[in-house]
């Protein structure tokens, strides 16, 4: 008789019961209250059999600028988006958020978590645009914590001495293609890879402290 495999680790007892979810947005500017949300990507995270953090599925949507939204030409020159291109297949903010939130809510429930927490590179930029779109769409059940976030800028600066995403990835030995940058999907997936690597490294350090392998500073 084959032995019964132990259940996979869950997030319920990690990160104080929050489910980390990577989010990246591309926008028409820097002001979440006035500037358009143009793309959003969500990358789910999972725990492998050893309890290490790994990248999961990616969900993304092109978003129609909300009525009256400001769009700065300089922002479009960076992200390369044509907001009105017919092949974007953009959808209204409410529909885009509904698509993004569905797998997040499911994972929160399956993982025994209280809610999701946004992971991003300059995370409060993404969280600000997410919260503004939620308010405009009058969504009552936002699965994300409204003001807390995990920022890979801070983590990369502390662990790697680098705060720019491309440089932090290089320092971590992870690939980065500048030609693909400033796509919500690409940036979210690279941010997810960086977050997983840093969290897994820190987990090893924590285990070493807990096991007495590393002297605890006085």
Secondary structure, DSSP 8 states (H G I E B T S, - for coil): ----------GGGSGGGEEEEEEEEEESSS-TTTB-EEEEEEEEEEE-TTS-EEEEEEEEEEB---TT-B--HHHHHHH---TT-GGG--B-HHHHHHHHHHHHHHHHHHTT-SEEEEEETTHHHHHHHHHHHHHHHT-S---EEEEEEEEHHHHHHHHHS--SHHHHHHHHT----TTTTT-HHHHHHHHHHHHHHHHHHHHHHHHHHHTTSS----
